[in-house]
């Protein structure tokens, strides 16, 4: 608009200047040159037309010049306008593309963040100083630190021994290297170590410069365990193959040739290993089975299969039935099959025998004198034998909720048995076994009987209850007989009490008699021993050698008689005294007894072995007598050994705590072992080993009173071992 005003003003100025100059100077010049008025008028007219023509020409030229400029300017302006429109369109497209890329970038960023957080890999970003900038959920789960508490902190996962290696990884990554699947050990928040597979990559900023590293880790603890388990599995597989008690082999699925066989196959089939490896699996089949074998192998697919039962031929030509299980595998680069052959010849014979036994069982069931009922898992009575029907006067094949049709009462209480209380119902519902429950029943024919009612659950192969077996035994007559016996027993108990009182009175009299006899016998024995000793001392020189020998024997016999009286009194006390049970340390008793024996013969070389802290529940006084007798016997019968060995210990024999005393003495002949524990029975002469023959009888009575037993093992010249048990808490 301003440019148009300037052009208009310019044209007006030029026109005014030219027109004013023409008017001013043309009239003056014409008046000066022409004097004739008419000529001057004509010149003025022509001058006017010249002025108009000149003005029109000038205006034409000016307008044309400026119009041309204006048209060119408008054309240029239109061109620039079009260029601007194109630029605006390009800019709009660029802006649209920018917004689109921004949206895509946002979506990508959201996707990456979702992937970052949802990744099963632990992903950790570190800056140039090794501080944590990103920490995803998998890292939280794997290492225990929350992202909030670890972000901005130094990388915390390094055990002391891995710090140097991580610095090398960090440096290499900052120089642009990408490291993949490095197996390292890292530390959790709780201090425990975990095996991980680590990969690192540099993190680049917008300008392309490296601003940190990205660390990705996955827990390979289970994988390492799996690898170790795989190695162990392979070793177990090798051992399983080589040491399996069943024949095993590997054969080529294409050629059917044996590739490997185990020792069991060699032993079972009779072929040597070299013979096997020179054969195919056709060679161990009867000729008539070869085509079926080839057809079966042609259908082999990958994986495990149970090929069923086949006939195989041994080297000696005999035929056996084997159950084949196999699995495809790669063996030395060849597609092969691993085969396990289980000889079922005996099993098939056993199954046939089982079928025969089942037939026999059915026969037995039909002829059993007790009632047998079979109940399924729904409680339905599905079968009963004739004896059962006879007991109940018939049968009703009803389900569990109708057991009430079988009427019964608990013996003793007389309470009616509810349907769910019958043994079969309990067996099916809870797996409970009930044995010999006494029940009074009302039979279907109206009679009443007393039966023993037993029920046990039946279970299938996976231990689930599949039903129950019920056994009924008619004991009506027996119960009547028992009632008669009870009455007889009551009468018998009365007689026993009376007899017991008589025996107790007799025992008291016997005890009094024993002490009286002991006192009456001891006095003469003391006199015999005393006067014999006085004769030896006062008249020894006047008596010849034979007389002194008689006196010596007289004294020895009286002393032996006195010892016998003492042993008999001890034996009687063992059977009469009341037991006072308590926990007794047998090891300490043995140590004290052996110390006393050593002091009596300090010159002997004896090795004593006593187990530590062996204890038993029993009467301490009687157990001391037992230990003293057995250890004294061991001491006595090892007296002729240059070096004696006596041992006391405890062992588990037949599930019972068993104590033993062992020596390396003269031993005895086991043919006479039944005489060991009888009173006054001796297996050695008195001039070889002194004694009265009452000690082991006393030991046996002590053992019997404790509810145990005693026995011995020995051989002549090889020592002896005495074993005993006590019916109490041992060890």
C-alpha positions as CSV (number, residue, x, y, z in Angstrom):
1,X,0.0,0.0,0.0
2,X,2.8,2.5,0.9
3,X,4.6,1.5,-2.3
4,X,1.5,2.4,-4.4
5,X,1.2,5.8,-2.8
6,X,4.9,6.6,-3.4
7,X,4.5,5.6,-7.1
8,X,1.3,7.8,-7.4
9,X,3.0,10.8,-5.8
10,X,6.0,10.4,-8.0
11,X,3.9,10.4,-11.2
12,X,1.9,13.5,-9.9
13,X,5.2,15.3,-9.1
14,X,6.7,14.6,-12.5
15,X,3.5,15.6,-14.3
16,X,3.2,18.9,-12.3
17,X,6.9,19.7,-12.9
18,X,6.7,19.1,-16.7
19,X,3.3,20.7,-17.0
20,X,4.2,23.8,-14.9
21,X,7.5,24.2,-16.8
22,X,5.8,23.9,-20.2
23,X,3.1,26.4,-19.3
24,X,5.6,28.9,-17.8
25,X,8.3,28.8,-20.5
26,X,6.3,27.9,-23.7
27,X,4.1,30.9,-23.5
28,X,6.9,33.3,-22.7
29,X,9.0,31.9,-25.5
30,X,6.2,32.0,-28.1
31,X,5.3,35.6,-27.1
32,X,8.9,36.6,-27.5
33,X,9.2,35.0,-30.9
34,X,5.8,35.7,-32.5
35,X,4.3,39.0,-32.6
36,X,1.3,38.1,-34.6
37,X,-1.7,37.5,-32.4
38,X,-3.4,35.0,-34.6
39,X,-0.2,33.1,-35.2
40,X,0.4,33.1,-31.5
41,X,-3.1,31.7,-31.0
42,X,-2.5,28.9,-33.5
43,X,0.8,28.2,-31.9
44,X,-0.9,28.1,-28.5
45,X,-3.4,25.7,-29.9
46,X,-0.7,23.5,-31.4
47,X,1.3,23.9,-28.2
48,X,-1.7,22.7,-26.2
49,X,-2.1,19.6,-28.4
50,X,1.7,19.0,-28.2
51,X,1.4,19.4,-24.4
52,X,-1.5,16.9,-24.3
53,X,0.4,14.5,-26.6
54,X,3.6,14.9,-24.7
55,X,1.7,14.6,-21.4
56,X,-0.2,11.5,-22.6
57,X,3.1,10.0,-23.9
58,X,4.8,10.8,-20.7
59,X,1.9,9.4,-18.7
60,X,1.8,6.4,-20.9
61,X,5.5,5.8,-20.5
62,X,5.4,6.4,-16.7
63,X,2.3,4.3,-16.2
64,X,3.6,1.6,-18.5
65,X,6.9,1.6,-16.6
66,X,5.3,1.5,-13.3
67,X,2.6,-0.9,-14.4
68,X,5.3,-3.2,-15.7
69,X,7.1,-3.0,-12.4
70,X,3.8,-3.5,-10.6
71,X,2.9,-6.6,-12.7
72,X,6.4,-8.0,-12.3
73,X,6.2,-7.3,-8.6
74,X,2.8,-9.0,-8.3
75,X,4.1,-12.0,-10.3
76,X,7.1,-12.1,-8.0
77,X,4.8,-11.7,-5.1
78,X,2.5,-14.5,-6.4
79,X,5.5,-16.7,-6.9
80,X,6.7,-16.0,-3.4
81,X,3.2,-16.5,-2.1
82,X,3.1,-19.9,-3.8
83,X,6.6,-20.7,-2.4
84,X,5.4,-19.6,1.0
85,X,2.3,-21.8,0.7
86,X,4.5,-24.7,-0.2
87,X,6.8,-23.9,2.7
88,X,3.9,-23.6,5.0
89,X,2.6,-27.0,3.8
90,X,6.0,-28.5,4.3
91,X,6.2,-26.9,7.7
92,X,2.8,-28.2,8.6
93,X,3.7,-31.7,7.4
94,X,7.0,-31.4,9.4
95,X,4.9,-30.3,12.4
96,X,2.5,-33.2,11.9
97,X,5.4,-35.6,11.6
98,X,7.1,-34.0,14.7
99,X,3.9,-34.5,16.7
100,X,3.5,-38.0,15.3
101,X,7.2,-38.8,16.1
102,X,6.7,-37.3,19.5
103,X,3.7,-39.6,20.1
104,X,5.6,-42.5,18.8
105,X,8.5,-41.6,20.9
106,X,6.3,-41.3,23.9
107,X,4.7,-44.7,23.1
108,X,8.1,-46.2,22.5
109,X,9.4,-44.7,25.8
110,X,6.3,-46.1,27.6
111,X,6.9,-49.4,26.0
112,X,10.6,-49.3,26.9
113,X,9.7,-48.4,30.5
114,X,7.1,-51.1,30.6
115,X,9.6,-53.6,29.2
116,X,12.2,-52.2,31.6
117,X,10.0,-52.8,34.6
118,X,8.4,-56.0,33.4
119,X,11.6,-57.6,32.1
120,X,12.5,-60.8,33.9
121,X,16.1,-59.7,33.7
122,X,17.5,-57.5,36.4
123,X,18.4,-54.2,34.6
124,X,20.6,-51.6,36.2
125,X,21.8,-48.4,34.7
126,X,25.0,-46.8,36.1
127,X,26.4,-43.3,35.5
128,X,30.1,-42.6,34.8
129,X,30.9,-42.7,38.5
130,X,29.2,-46.1,39.0
131,X,26.2,-44.7,40.8
132,X,22.8,-46.4,40.1
133,X,20.4,-44.3,37.9
134,X,17.9,-47.0,37.0
135,X,16.8,-50.1,38.9
136,X,13.9,-52.3,37.7
137,X,11.6,-54.5,39.6
138,X,13.4,-57.7,38.6
139,X,16.5,-56.2,40.3
140,X,14.5,-55.4,43.4
141,X,13.3,-59.0,43.5
142,X,16.7,-60.5,42.8
143,X,18.8,-58.4,45.1
144,X,16.4,-57.1,47.8
145,X,17.0,-53.3,47.4
146,X,14.0,-51.1,46.5
147,X,14.6,-48.7,43.6
148,X,14.0,-45.7,45.8
149,X,16.6,-46.7,48.4
150,X,19.3,-47.6,45.8
151,X,18.9,-44.9,43.1
152,X,21.8,-42.5,43.3
153,X,23.9,-44.8,45.5
154,X,27.1,-46.6,44.5
155,X,26.7,-50.0,42.8
156,X,26.2,-52.3,45.8
157,X,26.4,-55.8,44.5
158,X,30.1,-56.5,44.5
159,X,31.7,-59.1,46.7
160,X,35.2,-58.1,47.7
161,X,36.8,-60.7,45.4
162,X,34.9,-59.4,42.3
163,X,35.6,-55.6,42.6
164,X,38.7,-55.6,40.4
165,X,37.1,-57.7,37.6
166,X,34.0,-55.4,37.6
167,X,36.2,-52.3,37.3
168,X,37.7,-53.9,34.2
169,X,34.2,-54.7,32.8
170,X,33.1,-51.0,33.6
171,X,36.1,-49.5,31.9
172,X,35.7,-51.7,28.7
173,X,32.0,-50.9,28.5
174,X,32.7,-47.1,28.8
175,X,35.1,-47.5,25.8
176,X,32.2,-48.8,23.8
177,X,32.5,-52.6,24.2
178,X,29.4,-54.8,24.6
179,X,30.0,-57.7,27.0
180,X,27.6,-60.6,26.9
181,X,26.7,-63.6,29.2
182,X,29.6,-63.2,31.7
183,X,28.9,-65.6,34.6
184,X,29.8,-63.9,37.9
185,X,28.7,-63.9,41.5
186,X,26.9,-60.9,43.0
187,X,25.8,-60.0,46.6
188,X,22.2,-59.5,47.8
189,X,21.0,-57.1,50.4
190,X,21.0,-59.8,53.1
191,X,24.7,-60.6,52.3
192,X,24.0,-63.9,50.5
193,X,25.7,-64.5,47.1
194,X,23.9,-65.4,43.9
195,X,25.2,-66.7,40.6
196,X,24.2,-64.5,37.7
197,X,24.8,-64.2,33.9
198,X,25.8,-60.5,33.3
199,X,25.7,-58.5,30.1
200,X,26.9,-54.8,29.8
201,X,26.4,-52.2,27.1
202,X,27.3,-48.5,27.0
203,X,24.5,-45.8,27.4
204,X,24.8,-43.0,24.9
205,X,23.4,-39.5,25.4
206,X,21.6,-37.5,22.6
207,X,24.9,-36.2,21.3
208,X,26.4,-39.6,20.9
209,X,28.8,-39.4,23.9
210,X,28.8,-42.3,26.4
211,X,27.1,-41.2,29.7
212,X,27.1,-44.6,31.6
213,X,26.5,-48.3,31.2
214,X,23.6,-50.6,31.3
215,X,23.9,-53.9,33.2
216,X,21.5,-56.8,32.6
217,X,21.6,-59.8,34.9
218,X,19.7,-63.0,35.2
219,X,19.8,-65.5,38.1
220,X,21.6,-68.6,36.9
221,X,21.7,-70.3,40.3
222,X,19.0,-72.8,39.3
223,X,20.6,-73.2,35.9
224,X,24.0,-74.0,37.5
225,X,22.2,-76.4,39.8
226,X,20.5,-77.8,36.8
227,X,23.8,-78.2,35.0
228,X,25.3,-79.9,38.0
229,X,22.1,-82.0,38.2
230,X,22.5,-82.8,34.5
231,X,26.1,-83.8,35.0
232,X,25.0,-85.9,37.9
233,X,22.1,-87.2,35.9
234,X,24.4,-88.2,33.1
235,X,26.7,-89.9,35.5
236,X,23.7,-91.6,37.1
237,X,22.4,-92.6,33.7
238,X,25.8,-94.1,32.8
239,X,25.8,-95.9,36.1
240,X,22.2,-96.9,35.7
241,X,22.9,-98.3,32.2
242,X,26.1,-100.1,33.2
243,X,25.0,-101.3,36.6
244,X,21.3,-101.8,36.0
245,X,20.3,-105.3,37.1
246,X,18.0,-105.5,34.1
247,X,19.5,-106.0,30.6
248,X,19.9,-102.8,28.6
249,X,21.2,-102.0,25.2
250,X,21.3,-99.3,22.5
251,X,20.6,-100.2,18.9
252,X,20.7,-98.2,15.6
253,X,17.2,-97.6,14.4
254,X,18.3,-97.7,10.8
255,X,20.5,-100.9,10.8
256,X,19.1,-102.5,14.0
257,X,22.7,-103.2,15.0
258,X,23.6,-103.3,18.7
259,X,25.7,-100.2,19.6
260,X,26.1,-100.8,23.4
261,X,25.1,-103.4,25.9
262,X,25.4,-103.6,29.7
263,X,26.8,-106.3,31.9
264,X,23.3,-107.6,32.8
265,X,22.5,-108.2,29.1
266,X,25.7,-110.1,28.7
267,X,25.0,-112.2,31.8
268,X,21.3,-112.7,31.1
269,X,21.5,-113.6,27.4
270,X,24.8,-115.6,27.4
271,X,26.4,-113.7,24.5
272,X,29.7,-111.9,25.1
273,X,29.9,-108.2,24.6
274,X,31.8,-108.6,21.3
275,X,29.2,-111.1,20.1
276,X,26.4,-108.7,21.0
277,X,28.1,-105.8,19.1
278,X,28.4,-108.0,16.0
279,X,24.7,-108.8,16.0
280,X,21.4,-107.0,15.3
281,X,18.3,-107.1,17.5
282,X,16.8,-109.5,14.9
283,X,19.3,-112.1,16.1
284,X,17.8,-112.4,19.6
285,X,14.3,-113.0,18.3
286,X,12.7,-116.3,17.3
287,X,12.5,-116.3,13.5
288,X,8.7,-116.1,13.4
289,X,8.8,-112.9,15.4
290,X,11.3,-111.0,13.2
291,X,8.8,-109.5,10.8
292,X,6.6,-108.2,13.7
293,X,9.8,-106.7,15.2
294,X,10.6,-104.8,12.0
295,X,7.1,-103.6,11.7
296,X,7.2,-102.3,15.3
297,X,10.6,-100.5,14.8
298,X,9.3,-98.8,11.7
299,X,6.6,-97.2,13.8
300,X,9.1,-95.8,16.4
301,X,8.6,-92.1,17.2
302,X,10.7,-89.8,19.4
303,X,10.2,-90.2,23.2
304,X,9.5,-92.9,25.6
305,X,7.4,-95.9,24.7
306,X,6.4,-99.2,26.3
307,X,6.7,-101.7,23.6
308,X,5.0,-104.5,25.4
309,X,6.0,-108.1,26.0
310,X,8.2,-109.9,23.5
311,X,9.9,-113.3,23.2
312,X,13.7,-113.3,23.2
313,X,16.1,-116.1,22.5
314,X,19.2,-116.7,24.6
315,X,22.5,-118.0,23.3
316,X,21.6,-121.5,24.5
317,X,18.4,-121.4,22.5
318,X,16.0,-121.0,25.4
319,X,13.1,-118.6,25.0
320,X,12.1,-116.1,27.6
321,X,9.3,-113.4,27.9
322,X,10.6,-109.9,28.4
323,X,8.8,-106.6,28.9
324,X,10.4,-103.9,26.7
325,X,10.6,-100.2,27.6
326,X,12.5,-97.9,25.3
327,X,13.4,-94.3,24.5
328,X,14.8,-92.7,21.4
329,X,18.2,-90.9,21.6
330,X,21.2,-89.8,19.7
331,X,24.2,-92.2,20.1
332,X,27.5,-91.2,18.5
333,X,25.5,-89.1,16.1
334,X,23.2,-91.9,15.1
335,X,19.5,-92.1,15.7
336,X,19.2,-94.9,18.2
337,X,16.9,-96.4,20.8
338,X,17.8,-97.2,24.5
339,X,16.0,-100.4,25.5
340,X,15.4,-101.9,29.0
341,X,14.4,-105.5,29.0
342,X,12.7,-106.9,32.1
343,X,12.5,-110.7,32.2
344,X,8.8,-111.4,33.0
345,X,8.8,-115.1,32.4
346,X,8.5,-115.8,36.1
347,X,6.0,-112.9,36.5
348,X,3.7,-114.3,33.8
349,X,3.9,-117.7,35.4
350,X,3.1,-116.0,38.7
351,X,0.2,-114.2,37.2
352,X,-1.1,-117.5,35.9
353,X,-0.6,-118.9,39.4
354,X,-2.4,-115.8,40.7
355,X,-5.4,-116.5,38.6
356,X,-5.4,-120.0,39.9
357,X,-5.1,-118.7,43.4
358,X,-8.0,-116.3,42.9
359,X,-10.1,-119.2,41.8
360,X,-8.9,-121.1,44.9
361,X,-9.6,-118.0,47.0
362,X,-13.2,-117.8,45.7
363,X,-13.6,-121.5,46.7
364,X,-12.1,-120.8,50.1
365,X,-14.4,-117.8,50.6
366,X,-17.4,-119.8,49.8
367,X,-16.3,-122.5,52.4
368,X,-15.1,-120.2,55.2
369,X,-16.9,-120.7,58.5
370,X,-16.9,-116.9,59.1
371,X,-19.1,-114.4,57.3
372,X,-17.3,-112.2,54.8
373,X,-18.9,-109.1,53.2
374,X,-17.5,-107.0,50.4
375,X,-18.4,-103.3,50.3
376,X,-17.6,-100.8,47.6
377,X,-16.5,-97.2,48.0
378,X,-20.2,-96.0,48.0
379,X,-20.9,-98.3,50.9
380,X,-22.9,-100.7,48.9
381,X,-22.7,-104.3,50.0
382,X,-21.8,-106.1,46.7
383,X,-21.0,-109.6,47.8
384,X,-21.4,-111.9,50.8
385,X,-20.4,-115.5,51.4
386,X,-22.8,-118.3,52.5
387,X,-21.5,-118.2,56.1
388,X,-22.3,-114.5,56.4
389,X,-25.8,-115.0,55.1
390,X,-26.2,-117.9,57.5
391,X,-25.2,-115.7,60.4
392,X,-27.6,-112.9,59.6
393,X,-30.3,-115.2,58.3
394,X,-30.1,-113.7,54.8
395,X,-28.6,-110.6,53.2
396,X,-29.7,-107.2,52.2
397,X,-27.4,-105.5,49.6
398,X,-28.0,-101.9,50.6
399,X,-25.8,-98.8,50.6
400,X,-24.2,-97.1,53.5
401,X,-27.1,-94.8,54.5
402,X,-29.3,-97.9,54.8
403,X,-27.0,-99.8,57.1
404,X,-29.7,-99.3,59.7
405,X,-31.5,-102.3,58.2
406,X,-28.7,-104.3,59.8
407,X,-29.8,-104.0,63.4
408,X,-27.1,-104.3,66.1
409,X,-26.3,-103.1,69.6
410,X,-22.9,-102.5,71.3
411,X,-22.3,-105.4,73.7
412,X,-22.1,-104.2,77.3
413,X,-23.8,-100.8,76.8
414,X,-26.7,-102.1,74.8
415,X,-26.7,-98.9,72.7
416,X,-28.2,-99.2,69.2
417,X,-25.5,-99.0,66.5
418,X,-26.3,-96.1,64.1
419,X,-25.8,-96.6,60.3
420,X,-22.6,-94.5,60.3
421,X,-21.1,-96.4,63.3
422,X,-20.9,-99.8,61.5
423,X,-17.2,-100.7,60.9
424,X,-17.7,-100.7,57.1
425,X,-18.9,-97.1,57.2
426,X,-16.0,-96.0,59.4
427,X,-13.5,-97.9,57.2
428,X,-14.8,-96.1,54.0
429,X,-15.1,-92.6,55.5
430,X,-11.9,-92.4,57.6
431,X,-9.8,-95.4,56.7
432,X,-10.3,-96.8,60.2
433,X,-9.7,-100.5,60.9
434,X,-11.9,-102.1,63.5
435,X,-11.1,-105.6,64.8
436,X,-13.2,-108.0,66.8
437,X,-15.8,-105.5,68.0
438,X,-18.4,-107.4,70.1
439,X,-21.9,-106.7,68.7
440,X,-25.3,-108.2,69.5
441,X,-27.4,-108.4,66.4
442,X,-31.0,-109.2,65.4
443,X,-30.9,-111.5,62.4
444,X,-33.4,-111.2,59.5
445,X,-35.1,-114.3,60.7
446,X,-35.8,-112.7,64.1
447,X,-33.1,-114.5,66.1
448,X,-30.5,-112.7,68.2
449,X,-26.8,-113.5,68.2
450,X,-23.5,-112.2,69.5
451,X,-20.8,-111.7,66.8
452,X,-17.3,-110.4,66.4
453,X,-17.5,-107.6,63.9
454,X,-14.2,-106.6,62.0
455,X,-13.8,-104.2,59.2
456,X,-10.7,-103.1,57.2
457,X,-10.5,-100.5,54.3
458,X,-9.6,-101.7,50.8
459,X,-7.2,-99.4,49.0
460,X,-6.3,-99.2,45.3
461,X,-2.8,-98.7,43.8
462,X,-2.8,-95.0,44.7
463,X,-3.8,-95.7,48.3
464,X,-7.3,-94.3,47.9
465,X,-10.1,-96.2,49.7
466,X,-12.0,-98.3,47.2
467,X,-14.2,-100.2,49.7
468,X,-14.0,-102.4,52.8
469,X,-14.1,-106.0,53.8
470,X,-16.3,-106.9,56.8
471,X,-15.8,-110.2,58.7
472,X,-18.4,-111.6,61.1
473,X,-17.9,-114.5,63.4
474,X,-20.7,-116.0,65.4
475,X,-19.6,-116.2,69.0
476,X,-22.9,-116.7,70.6
477,X,-22.0,-120.2,71.9
478,X,-18.5,-118.9,72.9
479,X,-20.0,-116.0,74.9
480,X,-22.2,-118.4,76.7
481,X,-19.2,-120.6,77.4
482,X,-17.2,-117.5,78.5
483,X,-19.9,-116.6,80.9
484,X,-19.6,-120.1,82.4
485,X,-15.8,-119.8,82.4
486,X,-16.1,-116.4,84.1
487,X,-18.1,-117.9,86.9
488,X,-15.5,-120.7,87.1
489,X,-12.7,-118.2,87.1
490,X,-14.3,-116.3,90.0
491,X,-14.4,-119.5,92.0
492,X,-10.8,-120.3,90.9
493,X,-9.6,-116.8,91.9
494,X,-11.1,-117.3,95.3
495,X,-9.3,-120.6,95.6
496,X,-6.1,-119.0,94.3
497,X,-6.3,-116.2,97.0
498,X,-6.7,-118.9,99.6
499,X,-3.8,-120.9,98.2
500,X,-1.7,-117.8,97.9
501,X,-2.3,-117.0,101.6
502,X,-1.2,-120.5,102.4
503,X,1.9,-120.2,100.2
504,X,2.8,-116.9,101.8
505,X,2.6,-118.5,105.2
506,X,4.7,-121.4,104.0
507,X,7.3,-119.0,102.6
508,X,7.5,-117.1,105.9
509,X,8.0,-120.5,107.6
510,X,10.6,-121.5,105.0
511,X,12.4,-118.2,105.5
512,X,12.5,-118.7,109.2
513,X,13.6,-122.3,108.6
514,X,16.4,-121.1,106.3
515,X,17.8,-118.7,108.8
516,X,17.5,-121.3,111.5
517,X,19.3,-123.9,109.4
518,X,21.9,-121.3,108.5
519,X,22.5,-120.5,112.1
520,X,22.4,-124.1,113.2
521,X,24.8,-125.2,110.4
522,X,27.2,-122.3,110.8
523,X,27.9,-123.0,114.5
524,X,29.2,-126.6,114.0
525,X,31.1,-125.4,110.9
526,X,32.8,-122.7,112.8
527,X,33.7,-125.2,115.5
528,X,35.1,-127.7,112.9
529,X,37.1,-124.9,111.2
530,X,38.3,-123.5,114.5
531,X,39.3,-126.7,116.1
532,X,41.0,-127.8,112.9
533,X,42.9,-124.6,112.8
534,X,43.9,-125.0,116.5
535,X,45.1,-128.6,115.8
536,X,47.2,-127.3,112.9
537,X,48.7,-124.6,114.9
538,X,49.2,-126.4,118.3
539,X,49.9,-130.0,117.3
540,X,51.0,-129.6,113.7
541,X,54.5,-130.9,114.5
542,X,53.1,-134.0,116.2
543,X,50.8,-134.9,113.3
544,X,52.4,-136.5,110.2
545,X,51.9,-135.2,106.7
546,X,48.9,-137.3,105.9
547,X,47.2,-136.1,109.1
548,X,47.9,-132.4,108.3
549,X,46.5,-133.0,104.8
550,X,43.3,-134.4,106.3
551,X,43.0,-131.4,108.6
552,X,43.6,-129.0,105.6
553,X,40.8,-130.8,103.7
554,X,38.5,-130.7,106.7
555,X,39.0,-126.9,107.0
556,X,38.6,-126.4,103.3
557,X,35.4,-128.4,103.2
558,X,33.9,-126.5,106.2
559,X,34.8,-123.2,104.5
560,X,33.2,-124.4,101.3
561,X,30.1,-125.4,103.2
562,X,29.9,-122.0,104.8
563,X,30.2,-120.3,101.4
564,X,27.4,-122.6,100.0
565,X,25.2,-121.5,102.9
566,X,25.9,-117.8,102.1
567,X,25.2,-118.3,98.4
568,X,21.9,-120.2,99.2
569,X,20.8,-117.3,101.4
570,X,21.6,-114.8,98.7
571,X,19.7,-116.9,96.2
572,X,16.6,-117.0,98.5
573,X,16.8,-113.3,99.0
574,X,16.9,-112.7,95.3
575,X,13.6,-114.5,94.8
576,X,11.8,-112.9,97.8
577,X,12.9,-109.3,98.0
578,X,10.7,-106.6,96.5
579,X,12.0,-104.8,93.4
580,X,12.7,-101.1,93.7
581,X,13.1,-99.9,90.1
582,X,15.2,-96.8,89.3
583,X,17.7,-95.6,86.6
584,X,21.0,-97.4,87.3
585,X,24.4,-96.6,85.8
586,X,25.8,-100.0,84.9
587,X,29.0,-98.5,83.5
588,X,29.9,-97.0,86.9
589,X,29.0,-100.4,88.7
590,X,31.3,-102.2,86.3
591,X,34.2,-99.7,86.9
592,X,33.8,-100.1,90.7
593,X,33.7,-103.9,90.5
594,X,36.8,-104.1,88.3
595,X,38.7,-101.7,90.6
596,X,38.0,-104.0,93.5
597,X,39.0,-107.1,91.5
598,X,42.3,-105.4,90.4
599,X,43.1,-104.5,94.1
600,X,42.6,-108.2,95.0
601,X,45.2,-109.3,92.4
602,X,47.3,-106.3,91.5
603,X,49.9,-108.5,89.8
604,X,47.6,-109.6,86.9
605,X,47.8,-107.9,83.5
606,X,44.1,-107.2,82.6
607,X,42.8,-104.9,79.8
608,X,39.3,-103.6,80.7
609,X,36.9,-102.0,78.2
610,X,33.8,-100.5,79.7
611,X,31.3,-98.6,77.5
612,X,30.5,-95.0,78.7
613,X,27.2,-94.1,80.4
614,X,25.4,-97.4,79.9
615,X,22.3,-97.3,82.1
616,X,19.3,-99.5,82.8
617,X,16.0,-99.3,84.7
618,X,16.0,-101.8,87.5
619,X,16.7,-102.6,91.2
620,X,20.1,-101.2,92.0
621,X,20.9,-103.7,94.7
622,X,20.1,-106.7,92.5
623,X,21.8,-105.3,89.4
624,X,25.0,-104.8,91.5
625,X,24.8,-108.5,92.5
626,X,24.3,-109.4,88.8
627,X,27.3,-107.2,87.6
628,X,29.6,-108.5,90.4
629,X,28.8,-112.2,89.6
630,X,29.3,-111.8,85.8
631,X,32.5,-109.7,86.1
632,X,33.9,-111.9,88.8
633,X,33.3,-115.0,86.6
634,X,35.1,-113.2,83.7
635,X,38.0,-112.3,86.1
636,X,38.2,-115.9,87.4
637,X,38.1,-117.7,84.0
638,X,40.7,-115.4,82.5
639,X,43.1,-116.0,85.4
640,X,45.3,-118.4,83.3
641,X,45.8,-116.0,80.4
642,X,49.0,-114.1,80.1
643,X,47.1,-111.0,79.3
644,X,43.4,-110.9,80.1
645,X,40.7,-108.8,78.2
646,X,37.3,-108.1,79.9
647,X,34.7,-106.0,78.1
648,X,31.3,-104.6,79.1
649,X,29.1,-103.0,76.5
650,X,25.6,-102.7,75.0
651,X,24.2,-103.5,71.5
652,X,20.9,-103.6,69.6
653,X,19.9,-107.2,69.0
654,X,16.6,-108.1,67.5
655,X,15.3,-104.6,68.2
656,X,16.1,-104.8,71.9
657,X,18.7,-103.2,74.1
658,X,21.1,-106.0,75.0
659,X,24.0,-105.8,77.5
660,X,27.0,-108.1,77.3
661,X,30.2,-109.0,79.2
662,X,32.9,-110.6,77.1
663,X,36.2,-112.2,78.1
664,X,39.1,-114.1,76.5
665,X,39.2,-116.8,79.1
666,X,39.0,-120.6,78.9
667,X,35.5,-120.6,77.6
668,X,33.2,-123.7,77.6
669,X,31.6,-126.3,75.3
670,X,28.3,-125.0,74.1
671,X,26.9,-128.5,74.3
672,X,26.7,-128.0,78.0
673,X,25.3,-124.4,77.9
674,X,21.9,-125.6,79.3
675,X,23.6,-126.4,82.6
676,X,25.2,-122.9,83.1
677,X,22.4,-121.3,85.1
678,X,21.3,-124.3,87.2
679,X,22.3,-124.2,90.9
680,X,25.4,-126.2,91.8
681,X,26.1,-127.1,88.2
682,X,29.8,-126.5,87.2
683,X,31.5,-126.9,83.8
684,X,35.0,-126.9,85.3
685,X,36.6,-128.9,88.1
686,X,36.9,-127.3,91.5
687,X,40.7,-127.8,91.5
688,X,40.9,-125.7,88.3
689,X,38.5,-122.9,89.3
690,X,37.0,-122.4,92.7
691,X,33.3,-121.7,93.2
692,X,30.0,-123.1,94.4
693,X,28.0,-123.1,91.2
694,X,25.3,-120.7,92.6
695,X,26.5,-117.4,91.0
696,X,25.0,-117.8,87.5
697,X,21.8,-119.3,89.0
698,X,21.5,-116.1,91.1
699,X,22.2,-114.0,87.9
700,X,19.4,-115.8,86.0
701,X,16.9,-115.2,88.8
702,X,17.7,-111.5,88.9
703,X,17.3,-111.3,85.1
704,X,14.0,-113.2,85.3
705,X,12.7,-110.8,88.0
706,X,13.4,-107.9,85.7
707,X,11.5,-109.5,82.8
708,X,14.6,-110.2,80.7
709,X,16.6,-113.1,79.6
710,X,20.3,-114.2,79.6
711,X,22.3,-116.4,77.3
712,X,25.9,-117.1,76.5
713,X,28.1,-117.8,73.5
714,X,31.5,-119.5,73.8
715,X,34.0,-122.0,72.5
716,X,36.6,-124.0,74.5
717,X,39.7,-121.8,74.7
718,X,38.1,-118.9,72.9
719,X,36.5,-117.0,75.8
720,X,32.9,-116.4,76.5
721,X,30.2,-113.7,76.0
722,X,27.2,-113.4,78.3
723,X,24.3,-111.4,76.9
724,X,21.3,-110.2,78.9
725,X,18.3,-108.0,78.5
726,X,16.2,-106.1,81.1
727,X,12.5,-105.3,80.7
728,X,13.0,-101.6,81.4
729,X,14.4,-98.4,80.0
730,X,17.9,-99.1,78.7
731,X,20.8,-96.9,77.7
